[in-house]
């Protein structure tokens, strides 16, 4: 049975220990990132940790700096015996399914990508329909389980790298800096450039701009009172 490390908080392994005592020797942590951004994919990770991982200072990826996340992700992937699955749903899938269903689909896909399925998954958040393996769903699980924390780190680092690639393909929006989140700089670029192919058209700031692009503005002709004249947005 895996041991707990003196460097690990007992709370971070409580749910894993419960699973081990119940006979589950392949316990996966599952988490997703990218629900909030206006652009880019939603990404989930599923990870089965080897015993050596419990010496790492695993924590919810949101409380770690980018450099610490990157270092921890590299150390995790270098561990002998680790199993990692990644699920990615692009912005078109987010628009088609909605962000909740896309996030759930990404988590199911991440588990299915593991070479050997876990006997139990510890999953961050509320229950996910049609989950492919037995699961326990933990609200704020990334702060309560070492396995889920590891999944949150791997998913975040993977998605950040994808956003850097999208920045090179769609320059001007600053994806490499804000990773698609609705920062002031991103919103300003969106206003200036219009939505890119990887923006989520179902999200309000993007949808508003698309409506403005497709619906002509109207002005009143000075010569004929109250007669609307369509004016192209670029000319207004």
N, C-alpha and C positions, 0 to 999 in steps of 0.2 A: 504494500500500500504506500502511496506517496507520502512523504513526510512534510511537515510544515517547517519553514525556516525560521530561525531566530530573528531574521530581518523582516519577516512578513507579519503584518497584523493578523491576529487570530480571526478577526472578522472577515478578512479577505479570503480565507480558506474555509470558512464555516460551511458554505453550501457545497463546496467540493467534498469536504469530509463527510457530510451527510450522504452524498451520492456514493462515495466509496464504501461507506458502511452498508449501504443498500445493495452493494454488489456491482455498481457501475464503475468499470475500470477505464473506460474511454469517455471522459467527460469533456465536452466542448463548451467553450465560451463563445457567444455570438453577439455582435453589435453592429450597428450601421452608423454612417456619417453622411451628411450632405442633405438633410431634409430642408434646411432653411435657405440655401443659396438660390439666386435667380438664374444661375447657369450651371451647366455641367451635370455629371451623373450623381446618382446616389450609390454608395458603395458599402457593402457589408463584408465582414470577415468572420470566419469560424476558425477557432484554434483549439487544438488539443495540446496541452502543455506537457512537456516531460518534467520529471521531478526537479531537474536542475533549474528550471525557470523560476521556482519559488524564491530563489535568492535575489532575483531582480526587483528593483523598486517599482513594481507595477502600480499604476494609478490611472484613473480616468484621464483619457487623452486631453480633455478640455482644460485640465488644471496644469498641464505640462507645457513647457515652452517647445517651440518647433524643433530646436536643436536637441532637446532631451528626447522628444518623441522619435526623432530620426535615429538617434543613437540606440534607444531601446528597441526599435523595430529591427535594426541591423543585428543587435545581440540576440533577439528572439529568433530570427530566421537562421542564425548560425548555430543554434542549439541542435545537438543530435536528438533525434526522436520527435521533434516538433512536427505537427501536421497543421497545415494552413489551407483554407479554402477561401476564395474571394468571389463575391457576387457583385456584378456591375449592371445597373440599368441606366441607360442614357437619358438625356433630357426629353427625347421624343417619347420614351416609355413613361416617364414621369407625367407628361401631358396626357398620354392615352389612358393611364391607369388611375391617376391622381397620386400625390406624393405618399400618402399612407400606404396604399396598396403596392406602390413601387418599392418602398422601403421593406415591406414584408416580403415581396418577391425576391429582393436582393438577399435577404437573410436566408430564405429557403434555398436560393441558388448557392450561397456560400457553403452551407452545410453539404449540399449535394456534390460540391466540388472536392470534398475530402476523399482521399483514396479509400479509406475505411470509415464507414459511418460511425458516429459515436453512439453509445448506448443511452446517453442522456445529454441534452443540451441545456446549458444555463443561458438564457436569452434576456438581453436588456429590454425592459419595457413591458407593455401589455401583451396579452396573448396574441399569437399570430395564427390565423386559420391555416389548416392543411399543412402544418409543420411536418417535415419528413421523418422526424425521429421523436421519441418521447422528450418532453421539454418541461423545464420549470422557468416561468417568466418572472423576472425580478425588476420592479420599478427602481430606477437608479442603480441598476445592477453593475454598471461600470465603476461605481464607487464602493461596491460591496463584495465583489468577486474578483479574484486575481485572474481567472480565465477570461471573464468578460472585459476586464481592464486591458488585457493583452490584445483581445479582439478589437477594442476601440482604438488602440494605438496603431495596430497594423492597418485597419481600415482608413484611419485618418492620413497616415503617411502615404498609403497607396493612392488615395484620392487627391491629395496635395500634388503628387507627382503627375497625375493625369491633368490637373489644372495648369501646371507649368507647361505641359505639352500643348494644351489648348491655347495658352497664351501665345505660343509661337505660331500656331495656325490661324489665330484670330487676334492679331495685335491691336493695341489701342484701348482695350477694355481693362487691362491690368489684372487679368486672371491669376497671374503668378503671385501677385501681392495679396489680393483679397479672397482668392479661391472661389469667386463667384458670389460671395455674400454681398448684401445690399449696403455697402459703404457709400459715403458721400461721393467719393471719386468714381466708384462704379456707376452710380446713378447718373452722374454728370456725363460720363462716357456714353452711357446708354442713350441719354437724351441727344447727344451730339451725333453718334454713329448709327443709332437705331439698333434693334436686336440682331444678334449674330445667329448663325444656325444652331448654336448650342445653348441659347437662352431658352428658358422654360416659358413657353407661350401662355400657359395657364396661370402663371403667377402675376399678381395684380400690376406691378409696375411695367412689366413687359406687355401684358395684355392691353394696358392703357395706350402705350405707344403704338401698338399694332392697330388699334381702333383709330387713332389719329391719322395713321398712314393710309388707311383704307377709306375713311370717311372724309370727304372734302369739307373744308370750312366754307362758310357763307358770309359774304359781305353785302351791304346794300349799295346798289348803284345810285350815285348822287343824282343822276338825271331822271330816274324813275323811282319815286318814293315807294319804299317797302317792297321793292323787287329784288329778291335774292339772286346773287350772282356767285356761282361756284368759283372759288379761287384755289388754285393748287397750293398746298401747304408750303411748298418751297418758295412761292411768290408772296406769301403773306408777310 
